[in-house]
């Protein structure tokens, strides 16, 4: 669990790990020189539960913190966890059951719930190939592999054998690792909602959104190049290529990304019952109408149906 200024979200994140039905675990919290007392919060858990291990590092970013945690881990399986997210009690139990029955799988994500800063749910979050056939299709198309990072359990040996998370990948270090692992290993998602993914203004996925989107495009381009035996593109080179594209293409991409960012901000605000969320949602529609319409259909409608069926996780 890498953490940098985790604030009030850190305690429920840690408690959700310690409350797993699969209790034989070690929680490594890597504090990236937080300024808000997050290390003290983690230290209190470490003092009263021997399963918690606090590691402090000079501020170096989430990628370095993730690699530090993986290198220190003693288990062959590593579960990732965001410092602002929550795992449901049977998450690790269900994932380890699946991995035991499917020994070729090197990384396994799950589906999840989307929630705001106050914990109220606002939809679902489904990502990742569910079958080997779906994974093969993504490979053939040189598509990136998307998983909910906070839901992933991965093979320590495979991940470290590939060099772990790469700072080279910029803000898409997780997508880069799943995609590189998929070059030669099976990467799947378990279609069970076992995590709660928090959307809020200070999350890295919000503050680094536009850089993350560009880096995700670069991950896909580099997958194509890597599999063709070509040199991968660094951030500066790829950025220059995007900047050299025709104006209409650049404008369309900017509008799509700004619509997606507005939709993301809207979701967190609406979950927190803040009226400004409706303004952000309207902005998302104004910028690129098809994107929020598609997202609402894919994320909100299933949540409404599952809530009506009584399957939404207690919040």
N, C-alpha and C positions, 0 to 999 in steps of 0.2 A: 504494500500500500504506500505509494509515494504521496507525500503531502507537502504543500506549501501554502501557509495561511489557510488552513482548513476551517477555522472558525467553529461555529456551532454545529457544523455538519459532521465533524470528525467523530464525535462521541457515538452518534447512532451508527456510523459506518463501522467503527470498531466493534460495537456491541452486536451488530448483525453477524459479524464473523465469529465472535466468541459464542454466539447463540446457535451455531450450526448443529444439526443432529449428528453430523460426523465430527466428533469433538477432538479427534486425534490430529491436531494441526498445530502449526507454528505461524503466528502472524508477525511478519517483519514490516514494521513501519519505518520508512526511510524519510526523515524530515530534511527538506531541502533548504535549511536555514530560515525557517518561518520567523516572521516578526510579530505574530499575534498570540504566541503562547501555545501553539499547536504541539510543540515538542513536550511541553509540560503536561498537556492533556494526555498524550500518548504515554508519557512517563508514569503517570498515575495508574494507567491500566497495566503497564509492565510491572509495577511494584506489587500489584495484587493478583496478577495472573501470570504464571511462569511461561505460558504459551506466547506471550507478547514480548517481542524483542524490538527495542527502539534503537535506530541507527541515525546518527546525525551527520550530515555532510555540508560542506560549504556550498553555497547556492550555485548550482550547475544545471538546473532544469530537470524536467520530468524524465527525459530519456536516460540521463545518467542515473537518476534515482531508481528507475526500473531495472537497469542493468545491475546496479549495486545489490538490489534485493534478490535478483535471480542468482547472482554469484554467491551470495551468502546462504541461500536456501539449501536445506539438507534433504528435501524430498525430491524424488524424480518427477513429481507433478507440482506445478506452480499455478496457483489461482491468483489472477490479478484482481485488484479491487480499487476503485476510485475512493478518495477520501471524502467525497460528498454523496456517495451512492449507498444503497442498502441491498444486502443479499437476503432473500427469503430463507427460512430455516433449513429447508431440504436441498438447497442449491448444490452444495458439495456432494452430498449423498447421491443425488440423482446423476450428477456428472460423472462421478467415479464409477457408479454402476454401469453407465453407458460405455465409459472408456475400458472397463474391464471386459465388457462383452465385444468391444471393437478395438482390438489391439493395434490396428493399423492407423488409428486416428492420432494425430500429433497435436492437435489443438481443437478444443471444443468450446463454442460459445453457447449462449441460450437466447431465448426471446426475453422481453422484459416489459415493464410498465414505465411510462414517462410520468414524472411528477415535478411540481414546482418547488420553490425554496422552502415552503412550509410543509411539504410532504403530501399535499393533495395531488391526486392523480389527474392526468389530463389526456391520457391516451395510451397507446401501446407502442412498442418499439420492436420490430421484427427485422433481423438482419442475419445474413449468412446462408450458405448452401445447406439444404437439409438432407441431400442424398449425394452419393458419389457421382451419379449421372449429372446432377446439377453442377457439381464441382468441375467435372470434366468439361462441361459446356463453357463454364467461365474460363477455364484454362485455354480452350481452343480459341476463344475470342480475345485472349490476352486481357481479360478484365481483372480489376483489382478484387481482392477478397475483403468484404466488409463483415466485421463481427462487432458486437457491443463489447468494447474493450474490458469494461468492468465485469463482464460475465465469463471471461475466457479462463479455461484451465488448459495449460500447455505443457508439453514435454520439455523439461529443463535441458536435457541433453541435445535435443534437436534445435531448440532456440539458441542455446549458447554455441552450438556447433556452427551456426550460421552467423555468429557474431553478435547475437542479441539484437536489441533495438539500435537503430543507427541514427546518430545526429545528422547524418547525410540526408535523411528523409525529411528533415525539417519538422513541421507540425503534424505530419501524417506518419509518425514513427510506428504506430500500431498497424495501420493498413499495410505499410511496407513490410513489416515482419510477417503478417499472415500471408501476404502475397508471395513472399520469398519462400516461406515454408511450404506453400502449395505447389511450388515448382516440382517437388519430389515427394510430398507427403499428403495425407488425407486431412483436410480441414473441414469441419462440419459445424452446424449449429443444431442444438437440441430445441425442438419447437415447444418448449415449456417456459412459462413466464416465471423466472427464478430470481430476477434482480429488479430493482427499482432504480431507474436512471434519472438523476436530478438535473433539471434545466434551470439555470439561474444566471444572472448578469455577470457574476465574477468567475464563472467556470472557464477553464481553458478552452473548451470547445466553443464558447461564445466570444471570448476576448481574442482568440487566435483564429476566428472563423475563416476570414478571407485567405490568410496564409495557408490554413489547413486545406481549403478547397484547391488552391493552386498546387500544393504539394501532393494532394491526392491524384490530381491529373498527371503529375510527374511520376508518381508511383506506377500508374498504368502504362505510361510511355516507356518507362524503364523496364517494366516486365517484358514488353515487346522486344526491346533492344537486348535485354539480357538473354532471352531465349533464342535470339538470333545471333548470339555471340558478339554483340556490339557493346561498346562502352556506354555506361549509364550517364545520364545528364545530371550535372549538379544544379543547384537552385538558381544560380545567376544565369547560366546558359539557357535553362528552360524558361526563366522569366523573360529573357531577351527574345526568345522565339515567340512567346505569347504576345509580347509587345509589338512584334513585327507583323502580326496577323492583320488582315484587312479590318478597317474600322467597324463595319457592320457586325462582324463576328465578335470583335472585342466588346462592342456595346451590348450585344445579346447576352454574352457571358456575364457581364457586369450586372445587367438587369436580373438575370436568373439568380445569381449569387446574392444580390441585395434582397430579392424577394424571399429567398430561402432563409437568410439571416433574420429578416423581419418576422417571418413565420416562427422561427425559433424563439425570438424574444417574446413574441405574442403568447406562445404556449406557456412559458414560465409565468408571465404576468396574469394570464387568465386563470391558471391553476391557483395563483395566489389571490384570485378574486379582485384584481386591480383593473379598473376600467380602462387604463391606458393600453391594456392588452388588445382591446378591440380596435384601437387606432393603429397599432402595429400590424394587426391582421388585415385591416383595410389597406394599409400600405403594401403589404405583401401581394394582395390581389391586384392593386394598381400597377405594380411593377411587372408582374408576370402571372396573370390570372390562372393559368393552367397548373402551376406548381402548388399553390396552397389548396386548390380544389382536389388535386390528386393526393396530397398529404392528408387532408382531412378525411378523405375516403379510406385511406389506408391505415390511419392511426386513430382517428376518433370514432368512426363507426364501429369497428370491432370492439373497442373499449365499451361503447354504449351497449352493444349486444351482450358482451361478457358480463358487464355489470348487471344487466337485467337478469342474466342467468345465475347470478350470485357467485361468479368465479373471480371477481376482482379482489386483489389482495387487500387485506385490512390496512388502513392507513393511519 
